[in-house]
Amino acid sequence: MELTNWAGNVRFRANRIADPASTDDVREILRRPGRVRALGSGHSFSLIADTEATLVSTAGLASAPVIDADARTVTVGAGTRYGHLAQALEAEGWALSNLASLPHISIGGAIATGTHGSGDGVGTLSSAVTALELVTPTGDVLTLARGDEHFDAAVVSLGALGIVTRVTLDIEPSFEVRQRLYEHLPLETAMSHFDALMGAAYSVSLFLRWTDPDTIDQVWTKSRAEEPPTIPGDPAPATEPLHMLAGVSPDACTPQLGEPGRWLDRLPHFRMSHTPSSGAELQSEHLVPRRHAVAAIRAVRELAGDIAPLIQVTEIRSMRADSLWLSPAYETDTVGLHFTWLPDQPAVEAVIAKIEAALQPFAARPHWGKLATMNAAGRAAVWPRLADFAALAREFDPGSRMRNPYLGFLDEL
């Protein structure tokens, strides 16, 4: 049976699929010769996990979470999905500070690609990592903790340093969230009051469908406060549940309309119990320093005529700076411009190239797990530690066993 990613745009070329259930199993796999790549939940749209040799599924690396209440951390297998971890934490009165739109993604895959949720004061999912267990390409086990040498390089690692088997994350006491949606906010109002808008709640997402390029169709807010947020321009509150895609049932979306509920039932956009779509989509995302956000959004607005025929929805989110070398938020507060496209990859990639050109003055960083056309020089220009990471990857993996064509840009640095 052919193995594909969730969207179906990547057909893995592996001649062997390995399903380890423990760190020792991973060590045994890596002691054998040949190239190896790790695969999480398969929600990446890029070729980052592809290989012609051994593909290592981390799904079996989903050990029961171990909570350290004094340290306010949880340690869990890297193949665990965020939704499952969230349920286990909530049962013990604990929470994560952030979740991505989909709770279905694996922890190991999410942190390796710099995946994020949203919130001015909230970091990427990777920024919650306090320690990780890594099996190197030689089969050795290395534990790195926050503050250790190589830690900031190893969290968002693109799978280039080995296979992560266990992860320790920051946690906090459980909390409630209210999700409220608003409709039809003029784009120029949002741009004129951007900081106030994005800071109006614990997490804010702006959705544009580009049928009217001067209007933000929906504003999603997730608040830990009881009172409704103050939204610049006073857009109309939604009076019934909505999906961000036009004409799609909101049944898969998490509860809206301001009802308080558990953090794990409000921070994601989609319910763990539902598959949010058929996967008939492509995604790209470019993340710009917060100081350039308004100019970058306006530059993308100029491409509305190219974007509209292929787009399903665009989402704008924010995140706090961190110190992780290959994070989208490395050393800068960041705003992500996310695009969910129709499944026409040649046409989509042509438009992505135009978006990248328009965003080039704003130091835009492409999401590692999504479609992009940027070359090695372009990536090195926006990630100051990329050459250092390439050197570290050669040190950890002198035989290039963890390499694949996607990571070929590391050999050019």
ZANU-168970 format. One record per residue (C-alpha): z negated, y, x negated; residue number from 1; residue in one letter. Coordinates in nm, 3 decimals. Layout:
BEGIN
(marvo (Z, Y, X), NUM, 'A')
...
// end
This chain:
BEGIN
(marvo (0.000, 0.000, 0.000), 1, 'M')
(marvo (0.096, 0.342, -0.134), 2, 'E')
(marvo (-0.201, 0.567, -0.212), 3, 'L')
(marvo (-0.168, 0.935, -0.122), 4, 'T')
(marvo (-0.392, 1.236, -0.107), 5, 'N')
(marvo (-0.525, 1.356, 0.228), 6, 'W')
(marvo (-0.228, 1.585, 0.292), 7, 'A')
(marvo (0.030, 1.326, 0.188), 8, 'G')
(marvo (0.209, 1.560, -0.053), 9, 'N')
(marvo (0.080, 1.365, -0.357), 10, 'V')
(marvo (0.174, 0.999, -0.399), 11, 'R')
(marvo (-0.037, 0.860, -0.680), 12, 'F')
(marvo (0.158, 0.670, -0.945), 13, 'R')
(marvo (-0.135, 0.461, -1.071), 14, 'A')
(marvo (-0.064, 0.101, -1.169), 15, 'N')
(marvo (-0.432, 0.013, -1.118), 16, 'R')
(marvo (-0.703, 0.137, -0.882), 17, 'I')
(marvo (-1.063, 0.088, -0.998), 18, 'A')
(marvo (-1.361, 0.110, -0.761), 19, 'D')
(marvo (-1.678, 0.133, -0.970), 20, 'P')
(marvo (-2.014, 0.117, -0.797), 21, 'A')
(marvo (-2.234, 0.226, -1.088), 22, 'S')
(marvo (-2.239, 0.419, -1.414), 23, 'T')
(marvo (-2.218, 0.088, -1.602), 24, 'D')
(marvo (-1.901, 0.002, -1.412), 25, 'D')
(marvo (-1.749, 0.335, -1.517), 26, 'V')
(marvo (-1.850, 0.272, -1.877), 27, 'R')
(marvo (-1.674, -0.064, -1.870), 28, 'E')
(marvo (-1.356, 0.093, -1.733), 29, 'I')
(marvo (-1.355, 0.360, -2.002), 30, 'L')
(marvo (-1.410, 0.107, -2.280), 31, 'R')
(marvo (-1.071, -0.044, -2.200), 32, 'R')
(marvo (-0.757, 0.114, -2.347), 33, 'P')
(marvo (-0.521, 0.336, -2.149), 34, 'G')
(marvo (-0.519, 0.664, -1.964), 35, 'R')
(marvo (-0.767, 0.721, -1.682), 36, 'V')
(marvo (-0.818, 0.979, -1.408), 37, 'R')
(marvo (-1.095, 1.014, -1.151), 38, 'A')
(marvo (-1.028, 1.057, -0.778), 39, 'L')
(marvo (-1.274, 1.203, -0.529), 40, 'G')
(marvo (-1.203, 1.233, -0.158), 41, 'S')
(marvo (-0.835, 1.315, -0.216), 42, 'G')
(marvo (-0.849, 1.665, -0.068), 43, 'H')
(marvo (-0.675, 1.830, -0.364), 44, 'S')
(marvo (-0.317, 1.942, -0.305), 45, 'F')
(marvo (-0.228, 1.967, -0.674), 46, 'S')
(marvo (-0.149, 1.679, -0.913), 47, 'L')
(marvo (-0.485, 1.718, -1.085), 48, 'I')
(marvo (-0.594, 1.356, -1.015), 49, 'A')
(marvo (-0.259, 1.185, -1.065), 50, 'D')
(marvo (-0.195, 0.924, -1.334), 51, 'T')
(marvo (0.049, 0.648, -1.407), 52, 'E')
(marvo (-0.231, 0.427, -1.543), 53, 'A')
(marvo (-0.584, 0.370, -1.405), 54, 'T')
(marvo (-0.708, 0.577, -1.113), 55, 'L')
(marvo (-1.085, 0.557, -1.075), 56, 'V')
(marvo (-1.208, 0.610, -0.721), 57, 'S')
(marvo (-1.556, 0.764, -0.718), 58, 'T')
(marvo (-1.618, 0.668, -0.355), 59, 'A')
(marvo (-1.856, 0.390, -0.462), 60, 'G')
(marvo (-2.060, 0.630, -0.673), 61, 'L')
(marvo (-2.261, 0.745, -0.375), 62, 'A')
(marvo (-2.618, 0.653, -0.456), 63, 'S')
(marvo (-2.903, 0.761, -0.230), 64, 'A')
(marvo (-3.023, 1.116, -0.301), 65, 'P')
(marvo (-3.343, 1.164, -0.501), 66, 'V')
(marvo (-3.528, 1.483, -0.413), 67, 'I')
(marvo (-3.756, 1.658, -0.662), 68, 'D')
(marvo (-3.956, 1.892, -0.438), 69, 'A')
(marvo (-4.132, 2.064, -0.728), 70, 'D')
(marvo (-3.806, 2.144, -0.907), 71, 'A')
(marvo (-3.627, 2.209, -0.575), 72, 'R')
(marvo (-3.337, 1.985, -0.675), 73, 'T')
(marvo (-3.162, 1.674, -0.551), 74, 'V')
(marvo (-2.982, 1.415, -0.763), 75, 'T')
(marvo (-2.702, 1.216, -0.604), 76, 'V')
(marvo (-2.399, 1.005, -0.690), 77, 'G')
(marvo (-2.087, 1.210, -0.764), 78, 'A')
(marvo (-1.884, 1.028, -0.498), 79, 'G')
(marvo (-2.121, 1.133, -0.219), 80, 'T')
(marvo (-1.966, 1.358, 0.042), 81, 'R')
(marvo (-2.135, 1.688, 0.113), 82, 'Y')
(marvo (-2.178, 1.612, 0.481), 83, 'G')
(marvo (-2.366, 1.291, 0.406), 84, 'H')
(marvo (-2.589, 1.462, 0.150), 85, 'L')
(marvo (-2.657, 1.743, 0.397), 86, 'A')
(marvo (-2.778, 1.497, 0.660), 87, 'Q')
(marvo (-3.011, 1.329, 0.410), 88, 'A')
(marvo (-3.151, 1.662, 0.294), 89, 'L')
(marvo (-3.207, 1.792, 0.646), 90, 'E')
(marvo (-3.401, 1.477, 0.731), 91, 'A')
(marvo (-3.648, 1.574, 0.457), 92, 'E')
(marvo (-3.658, 1.945, 0.543), 93, 'G')
(marvo (-3.424, 2.064, 0.268), 94, 'W')
(marvo (-3.088, 2.239, 0.250), 95, 'A')
(marvo (-2.806, 2.345, 0.020), 96, 'L')
(marvo (-2.739, 2.717, 0.002), 97, 'S')
(marvo (-2.369, 2.673, 0.066), 98, 'N')
(marvo (-2.105, 2.434, 0.197), 99, 'L')
(marvo (-1.726, 2.446, 0.192), 100, 'A')
(marvo (-1.512, 2.465, 0.506), 101, 'S')
(marvo (-1.488, 2.085, 0.508), 102, 'L')
(marvo (-1.807, 1.879, 0.470), 103, 'P')
(marvo (-1.588, 1.573, 0.408), 104, 'H')
(marvo (-1.518, 1.649, 0.040), 105, 'I')
(marvo (-1.693, 1.468, -0.247), 106, 'S')
(marvo (-1.944, 1.644, -0.468), 107, 'I')
(marvo (-1.784, 1.535, -0.794), 108, 'G')
(marvo (-1.436, 1.642, -0.692), 109, 'G')
(marvo (-1.551, 1.974, -0.549), 110, 'A')
(marvo (-1.742, 2.085, -0.856), 111, 'I')
(marvo (-1.470, 1.967, -1.097), 112, 'A')
(marvo (-1.216, 2.195, -0.927), 113, 'T')
(marvo (-1.435, 2.500, -0.864), 114, 'G')
(marvo (-1.433, 2.464, -0.486), 115, 'T')
(marvo (-1.643, 2.712, -0.290), 116, 'H')
(marvo (-1.776, 2.828, 0.042), 117, 'G')
(marvo (-1.828, 3.194, 0.127), 118, 'S')
(marvo (-2.089, 3.465, 0.095), 119, 'G')
(marvo (-2.140, 3.776, -0.114), 120, 'D')
(marvo (-2.475, 3.648, -0.238), 121, 'G')
(marvo (-2.377, 3.282, -0.261), 122, 'V')
(marvo (-2.215, 3.111, -0.558), 123, 'G')
(marvo (-1.944, 2.848, -0.565), 124, 'T')
(marvo (-2.046, 2.487, -0.500), 125, 'L')
(marvo (-2.031, 2.435, -0.876), 126, 'S')
(marvo (-2.289, 2.706, -0.938), 127, 'S')
(marvo (-2.554, 2.495, -0.761), 128, 'A')
(marvo (-2.529, 2.224, -1.030), 129, 'V')
(marvo (-2.837, 2.205, -1.252), 130, 'T')
(marvo (-2.746, 1.883, -1.437), 131, 'A')
(marvo (-2.483, 1.612, -1.448), 132, 'L')
(marvo (-2.431, 1.266, -1.592), 133, 'E')
(marvo (-2.096, 1.225, -1.765), 134, 'L')
(marvo (-1.934, 0.909, -1.899), 135, 'V')
(marvo (-1.718, 1.023, -2.188), 136, 'T')
(marvo (-1.375, 0.873, -2.268), 137, 'P')
(marvo (-1.542, 0.647, -2.526), 138, 'T')
(marvo (-1.777, 0.499, -2.263), 139, 'G')
(marvo (-2.086, 0.687, -2.379), 140, 'D')
(marvo (-2.323, 0.841, -2.124), 141, 'V')
(marvo (-2.410, 1.206, -2.170), 142, 'L')
(marvo (-2.654, 1.408, -1.958), 143, 'T')
(marvo (-2.612, 1.784, -1.959), 144, 'L')
(marvo (-2.854, 2.027, -1.797), 145, 'A')
(marvo (-2.828, 2.397, -1.722), 146, 'R')
(marvo (-2.878, 2.583, -2.049), 147, 'G')
(marvo (-2.755, 2.295, -2.267), 148, 'D')
(marvo (-2.462, 2.335, -2.501), 149, 'E')
(marvo (-2.137, 2.244, -2.321), 150, 'H')
(marvo (-2.299, 2.260, -1.974), 151, 'F')
(marvo (-2.103, 2.568, -1.866), 152, 'D')
(marvo (-1.783, 2.394, -1.975), 153, 'A')
(marvo (-1.860, 2.055, -1.822), 154, 'A')
(marvo (-1.929, 2.149, -1.459), 155, 'V')
(marvo (-1.582, 2.274, -1.364), 156, 'V')
(marvo (-1.419, 2.027, -1.601), 157, 'S')
(marvo (-1.093, 1.929, -1.424), 158, 'L')
(marvo (-1.182, 1.568, -1.512), 159, 'G')
(marvo (-1.076, 1.638, -1.872), 160, 'A')
(marvo (-1.405, 1.552, -2.043), 161, 'L')
(marvo (-1.475, 1.215, -1.879), 162, 'G')
(marvo (-1.598, 1.092, -1.541), 163, 'I')
(marvo (-1.903, 1.250, -1.376), 164, 'V')
(marvo (-2.121, 0.984, -1.214), 165, 'T')
(marvo (-2.433, 1.171, -1.100), 166, 'R')
(marvo (-2.502, 1.536, -1.015), 167, 'V')
(marvo (-2.824, 1.734, -0.970), 168, 'T')
(marvo (-2.809, 2.033, -0.734), 169, 'L')
(marvo (-3.035, 2.322, -0.639), 170, 'D')
(marvo (-3.188, 2.293, -0.291), 171, 'I')
(marvo (-3.403, 2.516, -0.071), 172, 'E')
(marvo (-3.606, 2.470, 0.247), 173, 'P')
(marvo (-3.399, 2.402, 0.559), 174, 'S')
(marvo (-3.287, 2.705, 0.759), 175, 'F')
(marvo (-3.102, 2.794, 1.078), 176, 'E')
(marvo (-2.768, 2.973, 1.106), 177, 'V')
(marvo (-2.596, 3.154, 1.390), 178, 'R')
(marvo (-2.218, 3.159, 1.388), 179, 'Q')
(marvo (-2.041, 3.444, 1.568), 180, 'R')
(marvo (-1.669, 3.516, 1.587), 181, 'L')
(marvo (-1.482, 3.841, 1.647), 182, 'Y')
(marvo (-1.117, 3.902, 1.731), 183, 'E')
(marvo (-0.845, 4.155, 1.646), 184, 'H')
(marvo (-0.975, 4.376, 1.367), 185, 'L')
(marvo (-0.717, 4.621, 1.226), 186, 'P')
(marvo (-0.638, 4.531, 0.866), 187, 'L')
(marvo (-0.670, 4.889, 0.750), 188, 'E')
(marvo (-1.016, 4.917, 0.905), 189, 'T')
(marvo (-1.117, 4.605, 0.713), 190, 'A')
(marvo (-0.973, 4.742, 0.389), 191, 'M')
(marvo (-1.145, 5.079, 0.433), 192, 'S')
(marvo (-1.483, 4.911, 0.490), 193, 'H')
(marvo (-1.431, 4.593, 0.291), 194, 'F')
(marvo (-1.771, 4.572, 0.122), 195, 'D')
(marvo (-1.957, 4.639, 0.448), 196, 'A')
(marvo (-1.744, 4.380, 0.628), 197, 'L')
(marvo (-1.785, 4.102, 0.374), 198, 'M')
(marvo (-2.158, 4.177, 0.344), 199, 'G')
(marvo (-2.220, 4.186, 0.720), 200, 'A')
(marvo (-2.358, 3.830, 0.725), 201, 'A')
(marvo (-2.469, 3.548, 0.497), 202, 'Y')
(marvo (-2.110, 3.421, 0.502), 203, 'S')
(marvo (-1.797, 3.599, 0.628), 204, 'V')
(marvo (-1.441, 3.469, 0.660), 205, 'S')
(marvo (-1.137, 3.673, 0.763), 206, 'L')
(marvo (-0.842, 3.488, 0.919), 207, 'F')
(marvo (-0.488, 3.628, 0.936), 208, 'L')
(marvo (-0.193, 3.448, 1.095), 209, 'R')
(marvo (0.062, 3.717, 0.992), 210, 'W')
(marvo (0.231, 3.732, 1.335), 211, 'T')
(marvo (0.097, 4.087, 1.322), 212, 'D')
(marvo (0.051, 4.163, 0.951), 213, 'P')
(marvo (-0.164, 4.468, 1.027), 214, 'D')
(marvo (-0.429, 4.273, 1.220), 215, 'T')
(marvo (-0.703, 4.032, 1.115), 216, 'I')
(marvo (-0.693, 3.781, 1.398), 217, 'D')
(marvo (-1.048, 3.647, 1.361), 218, 'Q')
(marvo (-1.367, 3.735, 1.174), 219, 'V')
(marvo (-1.609, 3.442, 1.137), 220, 'W')
(marvo (-1.969, 3.531, 1.050), 221, 'T')
(marvo (-2.251, 3.294, 0.964), 222, 'K')
(marvo (-2.590, 3.466, 0.972), 223, 'S')
(marvo (-2.947, 3.364, 0.893), 224, 'R')
(marvo (-3.070, 3.661, 1.099), 225, 'A')
(marvo (-3.121, 3.661, 1.474), 226, 'E')
(marvo (-2.948, 3.991, 1.543), 227, 'E')
(marvo (-2.567, 4.004, 1.555), 228, 'P')
(marvo (-2.409, 4.153, 1.243), 229, 'P')
(marvo (-2.261, 4.503, 1.249), 230, 'T')
(marvo (-1.887, 4.465, 1.201), 231, 'I')
(marvo (-1.692, 4.777, 1.097), 232, 'P')
(marvo (-1.442, 4.878, 1.363), 233, 'G')
(marvo (-1.646, 4.701, 1.634), 234, 'D')
(marvo (-1.397, 4.418, 1.707), 235, 'P')
(marvo (-1.439, 4.221, 2.028), 236, 'A')
(marvo (-1.684, 3.928, 2.008), 237, 'P')
(marvo (-1.528, 3.594, 2.101), 238, 'A')
(marvo (-1.633, 3.478, 2.446), 239, 'T')
(marvo (-1.526, 3.117, 2.400), 240, 'E')
(marvo (-1.500, 2.882, 2.100), 241, 'P')
(marvo (-1.196, 2.932, 1.881), 242, 'L')
(marvo (-0.996, 2.747, 1.619), 243, 'H')
(marvo (-0.851, 2.956, 1.337), 244, 'M')
(marvo (-0.505, 2.806, 1.405), 245, 'L')
(marvo (-0.323, 2.936, 1.711), 246, 'A')
(marvo (-0.308, 2.692, 2.002), 247, 'G')
(marvo (-0.536, 2.430, 1.843), 248, 'V')
(marvo (-0.842, 2.296, 2.025), 249, 'S')
(marvo (-1.172, 2.415, 1.872), 250, 'P')
(marvo (-1.340, 2.078, 1.932), 251, 'D')
(marvo (-1.340, 1.999, 1.558), 252, 'A')
(marvo (-1.498, 2.334, 1.470), 253, 'C')
(marvo (-1.870, 2.389, 1.424), 254, 'T')
(marvo (-2.064, 2.562, 1.708), 255, 'P')
(marvo (-1.997, 2.931, 1.761), 256, 'Q')
(marvo (-2.101, 3.204, 2.008), 257, 'L')
(marvo (-2.431, 3.278, 1.836), 258, 'G')
(marvo (-2.634, 2.969, 1.924), 259, 'E')
(marvo (-2.885, 2.903, 1.643), 260, 'P')
(marvo (-2.858, 2.566, 1.477), 261, 'G')
(marvo (-2.906, 2.369, 1.158), 262, 'R')
(marvo (-2.745, 2.503, 0.841), 263, 'W')
(marvo (-2.534, 2.189, 0.802), 264, 'L')
(marvo (-2.390, 2.236, 1.152), 265, 'D')
(marvo (-2.286, 2.601, 1.096), 266, 'R')
(marvo (-2.202, 2.668, 0.729), 267, 'L')
(marvo (-1.886, 2.450, 0.731), 268, 'P')
(marvo (-1.603, 2.551, 0.960), 269, 'H')
(marvo (-1.552, 2.189, 1.067), 270, 'F')
(marvo (-1.781, 1.920, 1.200), 271, 'R')
(marvo (-1.849, 1.615, 0.983), 272, 'M')
(marvo (-1.789, 1.395, 1.287), 273, 'S')
(marvo (-1.431, 1.520, 1.332), 274, 'H')
(marvo (-1.119, 1.507, 1.121), 275, 'T')
(marvo (-1.017, 1.874, 1.127), 276, 'P')
(marvo (-0.642, 1.810, 1.133), 277, 'S')
(marvo (-0.381, 1.547, 1.066), 278, 'S')
(marvo (-0.341, 1.667, 0.710), 279, 'G')
(marvo (0.009, 1.798, 0.782), 280, 'A')
(marvo (-0.041, 2.105, 0.568), 281, 'E')
(marvo (-0.030, 2.243, 0.217), 282, 'L')
(marvo (-0.280, 2.481, 0.061), 283, 'Q')
(marvo (-0.285, 2.739, -0.214), 284, 'S')
(marvo (-0.551, 2.988, -0.312), 285, 'E')
(marvo (-0.576, 3.273, -0.558), 286, 'H')
(marvo (-0.909, 3.430, -0.642), 287, 'L')
(marvo (-0.936, 3.788, -0.763), 288, 'V')
(marvo (-1.223, 3.992, -0.907), 289, 'P')
(marvo (-1.407, 4.170, -0.626), 290, 'R')
(marvo (-1.314, 4.510, -0.768), 291, 'R')
(marvo (-0.944, 4.429, -0.711), 292, 'H')
(marvo (-0.979, 4.267, -0.369), 293, 'A')
(marvo (-0.849, 4.549, -0.149), 294, 'V')
(marvo (-0.551, 4.622, -0.374), 295, 'A')
(marvo (-0.471, 4.250, -0.395), 296, 'A')
(marvo (-0.481, 4.204, -0.017), 297, 'I')
(marvo (-0.254, 4.503, 0.028), 298, 'R')
(marvo (-0.012, 4.358, -0.227), 299, 'A')
(marvo (-0.001, 4.031, -0.031), 300, 'V')
(marvo (0.053, 4.230, 0.290), 301, 'R')
(marvo (0.381, 4.351, 0.139), 302, 'E')
(marvo (0.499, 3.988, 0.132), 303, 'L')
(marvo (0.424, 3.927, 0.501), 304, 'A')
(marvo (0.791, 3.873, 0.579), 305, 'G')
(marvo (0.810, 3.590, 0.325), 306, 'D')
(marvo (0.473, 3.441, 0.421), 307, 'I')
(marvo (0.495, 3.445, 0.802), 308, 'A')
(marvo (0.765, 3.176, 0.853), 309, 'P')
(marvo (0.568, 2.920, 0.649), 310, 'L')
(marvo (0.203, 3.006, 0.708), 311, 'I')
(marvo (-0.048, 2.847, 0.942), 312, 'Q')
(marvo (-0.335, 3.078, 0.847), 313, 'V')
(marvo (-0.474, 3.285, 0.560), 314, 'T')
(marvo (-0.849, 3.302, 0.495), 315, 'E')
(marvo (-1.031, 3.563, 0.287), 316, 'I')
(marvo (-1.376, 3.475, 0.149), 317, 'R')
(marvo (-1.615, 3.606, -0.116), 318, 'S')
(marvo (-1.849, 3.451, -0.374), 319, 'M')
(marvo (-2.099, 3.553, -0.641), 320, 'R')
(marvo (-2.026, 3.551, -1.014), 321, 'A')
(marvo (-2.134, 3.260, -1.233), 322, 'D')
(marvo (-2.119, 3.152, -1.599), 323, 'S')
(marvo (-1.907, 2.837, -1.566), 324, 'L')
(marvo (-1.606, 2.861, -1.797), 325, 'W')
(marvo (-1.335, 2.747, -1.555), 326, 'L')
(marvo (-1.496, 2.865, -1.232), 327, 'S')
(marvo (-1.290, 3.103, -1.016), 328, 'P')
(marvo (-1.596, 3.331, -1.026), 329, 'A')
(marvo (-1.649, 3.318, -1.403), 330, 'Y')
(marvo (-1.831, 3.641, -1.496), 331, 'E')
(marvo (-1.712, 3.829, -1.187), 332, 'T')
(marvo (-1.790, 3.852, -0.818), 333, 'D')
(marvo (-1.479, 3.713, -0.657), 334, 'T')
(marvo (-1.268, 3.718, -0.341), 335, 'V')
(marvo (-1.051, 3.421, -0.252), 336, 'G')
(marvo (-0.716, 3.456, -0.076), 337, 'L')
(marvo (-0.654, 3.114, 0.073), 338, 'H')
(marvo (-0.327, 3.004, 0.238), 339, 'F')
(marvo (-0.278, 2.704, 0.465), 340, 'T')
(marvo (0.096, 2.639, 0.481), 341, 'W')
(marvo (0.338, 2.429, 0.680), 342, 'L')
(marvo (0.429, 2.108, 0.491), 343, 'P')
(marvo (0.752, 2.231, 0.329), 344, 'D')
(marvo (0.660, 2.216, -0.039), 345, 'Q')
(marvo (0.979, 2.357, -0.203), 346, 'P')
(marvo (0.983, 2.658, 0.029), 347, 'A')
(marvo (0.605, 2.706, -0.001), 348, 'V')
(marvo (0.612, 2.693, -0.381), 349, 'E')
(marvo (0.884, 2.959, -0.384), 350, 'A')
(marvo (0.660, 3.192, -0.183), 351, 'V')
(marvo (0.357, 3.104, -0.396), 352, 'I')
(marvo (0.551, 3.222, -0.702), 353, 'A')
(marvo (0.608, 3.556, -0.529), 354, 'K')
(marvo (0.238, 3.581, -0.441), 355, 'I')
(marvo (0.141, 3.506, -0.801), 356, 'E')
(marvo (0.377, 3.778, -0.925), 357, 'A')
(marvo (0.232, 4.028, -0.677), 358, 'A')
(marvo (-0.123, 3.938, -0.780), 359, 'L')
(marvo (-0.058, 3.935, -1.155), 360, 'Q')
(marvo (-0.195, 4.291, -1.205), 361, 'P')
(marvo (-0.524, 4.182, -1.046), 362, 'F')
(marvo (-0.615, 3.890, -1.278), 363, 'A')
(marvo (-0.580, 3.634, -0.996), 364, 'A')
(marvo (-0.702, 3.282, -1.076), 365, 'R')
(marvo (-0.538, 2.989, -0.892), 366, 'P')
(marvo (-0.761, 2.722, -0.740), 367, 'H')
(marvo (-0.742, 2.410, -0.959), 368, 'W')
(marvo (-0.710, 2.173, -0.663), 369, 'G')
(marvo (-0.436, 2.361, -0.478), 370, 'K')
(marvo (-0.071, 2.445, -0.530), 371, 'L')
(marvo (0.020, 2.698, -0.798), 372, 'A')
(marvo (0.308, 2.775, -1.032), 373, 'T')
(marvo (0.117, 2.956, -1.310), 374, 'M')
(marvo (0.188, 2.837, -1.666), 375, 'N')
(marvo (-0.051, 2.793, -1.959), 376, 'A')
(marvo (-0.017, 3.149, -2.083), 377, 'A')
(marvo (-0.083, 3.286, -1.736), 378, 'G')
(marvo (-0.394, 3.072, -1.696), 379, 'R')
(marvo (-0.525, 3.165, -2.040), 380, 'A')
(marvo (-0.487, 3.533, -1.951), 381, 'A')
(marvo (-0.724, 3.504, -1.655), 382, 'V')
(marvo (-0.972, 3.245, -1.787), 383, 'W')
(marvo (-1.108, 3.386, -2.116), 384, 'P')
(marvo (-1.268, 3.054, -2.217), 385, 'R')
(marvo (-0.968, 2.834, -2.141), 386, 'L')
(marvo (-0.869, 2.793, -2.507), 387, 'A')
(marvo (-1.231, 2.708, -2.588), 388, 'D')
(marvo (-1.226, 2.450, -2.311), 389, 'F')
(marvo (-0.904, 2.299, -2.445), 390, 'A')
(marvo (-1.066, 2.264, -2.788), 391, 'A')
(marvo (-1.372, 2.099, -2.633), 392, 'L')
(marvo (-1.150, 1.860, -2.436), 393, 'A')
(marvo (-0.985, 1.753, -2.763), 394, 'R')
(marvo (-1.330, 1.697, -2.913), 395, 'E')
(marvo (-1.449, 1.486, -2.620), 396, 'F')
(marvo (-1.117, 1.308, -2.576), 397, 'D')
(marvo (-0.928, 1.295, -2.907), 398, 'P')
(marvo (-0.701, 1.022, -2.773), 399, 'G')
(marvo (-0.604, 1.231, -2.466), 400, 'S')
(marvo (-0.703, 0.943, -2.237), 401, 'R')
(marvo (-0.807, 1.177, -1.955), 402, 'M')
(marvo (-0.486, 1.379, -1.973), 403, 'R')
(marvo (-0.205, 1.379, -1.718), 404, 'N')
(marvo (0.099, 1.606, -1.674), 405, 'P')
(marvo (-0.103, 1.854, -1.467), 406, 'Y')
(marvo (-0.337, 1.910, -1.763), 407, 'L')
(marvo (-0.049, 1.946, -2.006), 408, 'G')
(marvo (-0.120, 2.318, -2.032), 409, 'F')
(marvo (-0.433, 2.233, -2.234), 410, 'L')
(marvo (-0.210, 2.106, -2.513), 411, 'D')
(marvo (-0.036, 2.443, -2.528), 412, 'E')
(marvo (-0.355, 2.635, -2.605), 413, 'L')
// end
